[in-house]
Amino acid sequence: MPPYKLDAANENAVNVSGKSAVLLEQDSGRVLFGKKEHEKRKIASITKIMTSILAVESGKFDDIVKVSAEASGVEGSSLFLKPGENIKLKDLTYGLMLRSGNDGAVAIAEHVGGSLDGFIYMMNEKAEQIGMENTQFTNPHGLDDGEHHYSSAYDMALLMQYAMKNEQFREISQTERYKAPQEGEEWDRVWSNKNKLLTSLYDYCTGGKTGYTKAAGRTLVSTAEKDDMSLIAVTLDAPSDWNDHISMYEWGFSHFDMEELGEKREQVNIKEIEEGTFFIPYTIYYPLMEEEKESIKKKITLNDNFFHNTSDVSNAGKIEWLIGEKVIHSMPLMYERDKVKKEGFFHRLGHFIRTFTGGAN
């Protein structure tokens, strides 16, 4: 089910410099604000969010990576890796996210993917898994590759939403300064995070990744949290990206509240069925504007085979929450049979069998 998006009238609520932009709530995936958010664009170094999460998920974080000549020779922003140097994959990933090292991106790709092409395949497989429908990766760093390497603001928000569910990734993304030992040297490499929202501009920022090439312009993915609401902001080709993100966050935090739609094990009454208990399986919170809170409706649909299911607890159908006629969230509706009536039935059945076989006292 696609996330519920505000009506078009609300899309001009925030003035942003970016050619494309999106503001997405982390837990629900709701798009709070969008500007050409599905348009394909060059993305520069925010590509490295995908490279980073694949490194984190590889299970090789403590591996020692031998830097190839190809990796050390990549142009653009650099960790200044040396051919033949040995460095931990973990350190490379911090350098990738904080200092945006293109050489680190290739070193990671070669080690995790077995080859550069193998890793690029992994990137596109993961993008498809996440649901990034307007994305194609041709490298692990984001250097321009004609029209072949691209994504959209919405797709990059989906990627960040996915990545932020990983504790190790969150830790890297919010790190302001990191030291990495350097083979053959007495001094450590020290990397400071380029994300100024995190380091100085916005108190509620919890992480992100910057990007820039001449062709792509300034690209930025960031995250922020305030009052139990976690937001993701993305801008592509945005001359004033720091201000764009702060404006989107301030608008989102001031216009939305996280409202509980339902609580785990909360009972749902269905008048036509008196036996057993219907309930929802998990607690759900959803970002709502003040005027939306009173218009929330519920819709219940039972499975056709519900009445034939004899399990103690079963999936009875689904429950949906709507704003007007638009579904904002859907989850299974569970059913638990009445234990007292069930036990009574089996007690009577056992008594009947014992009597029939002559075993009753």
C-alpha positions in Angstrom: 0.0 0.0 0.0 1.5 3.4 -1.0 1.8 5.9 1.8 -0.9 8.5 2.0 0.1 11.8 0.7 -1.3 15.2 1.4 -3.6 16.8 -1.2 -1.9 18.9 -3.9 -3.0 22.1 -2.2 -0.5 21.5 0.6 2.5 20.9 -1.6 3.3 24.6 -1.7 3.3 24.8 2.1 7.1 25.0 2.2 9.3 27.0 -0.1 12.4 25.0 -1.1 15.2 25.8 -3.5 15.6 22.2 -4.5 14.5 21.0 -7.9 13.1 17.9 -6.1 12.3 17.5 -2.4 10.5 15.3 0.0 9.7 15.2 3.7 8.8 11.7 5.0 7.9 10.4 8.4 10.2 7.5 9.4 7.9 5.0 11.0 4.8 5.3 8.8 6.4 6.3 5.6 3.9 9.0 5.1 4.9 11.8 2.7 4.3 15.0 4.5 5.6 17.3 1.7 6.7 16.6 -1.8 8.0 18.6 -4.8 8.6 16.5 -7.9 9.7 13.8 -5.5 9.5 11.0 -8.1 11.5 12.8 -10.8 14.7 11.0 -11.8 17.8 13.1 -11.1 21.5 12.8 -10.6 22.3 12.2 -6.9 26.0 12.6 -6.4 27.4 11.3 -3.0 24.2 10.5 -1.3 24.7 7.3 -3.3 27.0 6.3 -0.5 24.1 5.7 1.8 23.5 2.5 -0.2 27.2 1.6 -0.2 27.3 2.1 3.6 24.2 0.0 4.4 25.5 -2.8 2.2 28.8 -2.7 4.0 27.0 -2.7 7.4 24.8 -5.7 6.4 27.7 -7.7 4.9 28.7 -9.2 8.2 32.3 -8.3 7.3 32.6 -5.1 9.4 35.8 -6.3 11.2 37.4 -7.6 8.0 40.7 -6.1 6.9 40.5 -4.6 3.4 43.5 -4.5 1.1 43.2 -1.3 -0.9 43.6 -1.8 -4.7 45.3 0.6 -7.1 42.0 1.1 -8.7 40.4 2.2 -5.5 43.2 4.5 -4.4 43.2 6.2 -7.8 39.5 7.3 -7.9 39.0 11.0 -8.5 37.1 13.5 -6.3 36.7 13.6 -2.5 39.2 11.2 -0.9 40.3 9.4 2.2 43.8 9.4 0.6 44.1 5.6 0.7 47.4 4.1 -0.5 47.6 1.1 -2.9 48.2 -2.0 -0.9 47.2 -0.4 2.4 45.3 -2.5 4.9 42.3 -0.9 6.7 39.2 -2.2 8.5 35.9 -2.2 6.5 34.4 -0.5 9.6 36.9 2.4 9.3 36.3 2.7 5.5 32.5 2.9 6.1 32.9 5.8 8.6 35.2 7.5 6.2 32.7 7.0 3.5 29.8 8.6 5.4 31.7 11.4 7.2 34.3 12.5 4.6 32.6 11.1 1.5 35.7 9.3 0.3 35.3 8.0 -3.3 38.4 5.8 -2.9 36.8 4.3 0.2 33.6 3.6 -1.8 35.5 1.5 -4.4 37.5 -0.3 -1.7 34.3 -1.2 0.1 32.6 -2.3 -3.2 35.5 -4.6 -4.2 35.7 -6.3 -0.8 31.9 -6.7 -0.1 30.9 -7.4 -3.7 33.9 -9.4 -4.8 34.3 -6.9 -7.6 33.0 -3.5 -8.6 30.4 -5.0 -10.9 29.3 -7.5 -8.3 28.7 -4.7 -5.8 26.8 -2.6 -8.3 24.6 -5.6 -8.9 24.0 -5.8 -5.1 23.1 -2.1 -5.0 20.4 -2.4 -7.6 19.1 -5.6 -6.1 18.7 -3.9 -2.7 17.1 -0.9 -4.4 14.5 -3.1 -6.0 13.9 -4.9 -2.6 13.3 -1.5 -0.9 10.9 -0.4 -3.6 13.1 2.3 -5.2 11.3 2.3 -8.6 13.1 5.3 -10.1 16.6 4.4 -9.3 19.6 3.0 -11.1 23.1 2.7 -9.7 26.2 2.3 -11.9 28.9 3.0 -9.2 29.3 3.1 -5.4 30.2 6.7 -5.0 27.9 8.9 -7.1 30.4 10.4 -9.5 28.5 11.4 -12.7 27.9 8.7 -15.3 25.9 10.5 -17.9 22.3 9.7 -17.6 22.8 6.2 -16.3 23.2 6.8 -12.5 20.1 8.4 -11.0 17.4 8.3 -8.3 14.6 10.4 -7.0 14.0 12.3 -3.8 11.3 9.8 -2.7 13.5 6.8 -3.5 16.4 8.2 -1.5 14.0 8.8 1.4 12.9 5.2 1.2 16.6 4.2 1.3 17.3 6.3 4.3 14.2 5.0 6.0 15.4 1.4 5.5 19.0 2.2 6.5 18.0 4.0 9.7 16.4 0.8 11.0 19.9 -0.5 11.4 21.5 0.4 14.7 25.1 0.4 13.3 24.1 2.6 10.4 22.4 5.1 12.7 25.5 5.3 14.9 27.7 6.0 11.9 25.3 8.6 10.4 25.2 10.6 13.7 28.9 10.5 14.4 30.5 14.0 14.2 34.2 12.9 14.5 36.0 9.6 14.0 39.6 8.4 14.3 40.9 5.6 12.2 44.4 4.1 12.6 46.6 4.3 9.5 48.9 1.4 8.6 52.6 2.4 8.7 52.0 5.7 10.4 52.2 6.9 14.0 49.2 9.2 13.5 45.6 8.4 13.0 43.3 9.7 10.3 40.7 12.0 11.8 37.5 12.6 9.9 34.8 15.2 10.7 31.3 15.0 9.4 30.4 17.2 6.5 26.8 17.4 7.5 26.5 20.9 9.0 22.9 20.3 10.1 24.2 17.6 12.5 27.4 19.5 13.6 26.1 23.0 14.0 22.9 24.2 12.2 20.0 22.1 13.6 19.7 20.8 17.1 17.2 18.1 16.2 19.3 16.6 13.3 20.2 12.9 13.9 22.2 12.1 10.8 22.5 12.3 7.0 24.7 12.4 4.0 25.8 15.3 1.8 26.6 15.3 -1.9 27.8 17.5 -4.7 28.9 17.4 -8.3 28.8 20.1 -10.9 26.2 18.2 -12.9 24.0 17.1 -10.0 24.3 20.3 -7.9 24.0 20.0 -4.1 22.2 16.9 -2.9 21.3 16.2 0.7 19.6 13.5 2.8 19.1 14.2 6.5 17.2 12.9 9.5 15.7 14.7 12.5 13.8 13.8 15.6 11.6 15.9 17.9 8.7 15.0 20.3 8.7 11.3 19.3 8.5 12.1 15.6 11.3 11.1 13.3 11.5 12.8 9.9 13.6 12.3 6.8 14.3 15.1 4.4 15.8 14.9 0.9 16.7 17.6 -1.6 18.2 17.2 -5.1 19.9 20.1 -6.9 19.2 22.5 -4.1 21.4 25.7 -3.9 20.2 26.4 -0.4 19.9 22.8 1.0 20.6 23.5 4.6 17.8 26.1 4.8 15.5 23.8 2.8 15.9 21.0 5.3 15.4 23.2 8.3 12.3 24.8 6.7 10.8 21.4 5.9 11.5 20.1 9.4 10.1 23.1 11.2 7.0 22.9 9.1 6.6 19.2 9.7 7.1 19.3 13.4 4.8 22.3 13.8 1.9 20.9 11.7 1.9 17.2 12.6 1.5 15.1 15.7 2.1 11.4 16.1 -1.3 10.0 17.0 -2.1 6.5 18.2 -4.5 4.8 15.8 -4.6 1.6 17.7 -2.8 -0.2 20.6 -1.4 -3.8 20.5 -4.1 -6.3 21.6 -6.8 -3.6 21.5 -10.1 -5.3 21.0 -12.3 -4.6 18.0 -16.1 -5.0 18.4 -18.0 -6.6 15.6 -21.7 -6.6 16.4 -22.7 -9.6 14.3 -20.2 -11.9 16.0 -20.5 -12.3 19.8 -18.2 -15.3 20.4 -14.4 -14.8 20.6 -12.3 -11.7 20.6 -11.1 -9.6 17.6 -7.9 -7.6 18.2 -5.1 -5.8 16.4 -1.6 -7.3 16.5 0.6 -4.2 17.1 0.5 -0.6 18.1 0.4 1.9 15.3 1.2 5.7 15.4 0.6 7.9 12.5 1.5 11.6 11.8 -1.7 13.7 11.5 -2.5 17.4 11.1 -5.0 18.8 13.6 -7.9 19.0 11.1 -7.3 15.3 10.1 -7.7 13.9 13.6 -11.5 14.1 13.7 -11.9 12.6 10.2 -10.2 9.2 10.9 -12.5 6.3 10.0 -12.0 2.5 10.4 -13.1 -0.2 7.9 -13.1 -3.9 8.7 -13.1 -6.6 6.1 -13.4 -10.3 7.1 -11.8 -13.1 5.1 -14.2 -15.4 3.2 -12.9 -18.5 5.0 -13.0 -16.9 8.5 -16.0 -18.9 9.8 -14.4 -22.2 8.7 -11.1 -21.6 10.6 -10.8 -23.6 13.8 -7.4 -22.3 15.0 -7.2 -20.8 18.5 -5.8 -17.6 17.0 -6.3 -16.7 13.4 -6.1 -14.0 10.8 -9.7 -13.0 10.4 -9.2 -10.3 7.8 -8.0 -6.7 7.9 -8.6 -3.4 9.5 -8.0 -0.1 7.6 -7.8 3.5 8.8 -9.0 6.1 6.4 -8.9 9.9 6.0 -11.9 10.5 3.9 -11.9 7.8 1.3 -8.1 7.3 1.3 -6.5 4.4 3.2 -3.6 5.6 5.4 -2.8 2.3 7.1 -3.9 -1.3 7.0 -3.0 -4.3 9.2 -4.3 -7.8 9.8 -7.3 -8.2 12.1 -6.7 -11.2 14.5 -9.4 -13.4 16.1 -9.0 -15.5 19.3 -11.6 -18.1 20.1 -13.3 -17.8 23.5 -11.3 -20.2 25.8 -14.2 -20.8 28.2 -16.6 -21.9 25.5 -13.9 -23.8 23.7 -12.9 -25.7 26.9 -16.6 -26.4 27.7 -17.1 -27.9 24.2 -14.1 -30.2 24.6 -15.2 -31.2 28.1 -18.6 -32.2 26.8 -17.1 -34.0 23.9 -14.8 -36.0 26.3 -17.7 -36.9 28.5 -19.7 -38.1 25.5 -16.7 -40.3 24.3 -16.1 -41.8 27.8 -19.8 -42.6 28.2 -20.0 -44.2 24.7 -17.0 -46.4 25.5 -18.0 -47.3 29.0 -15.3 -45.3 30.6 -17.4 -42.7 32.5 -17.4 -42.8 36.3 
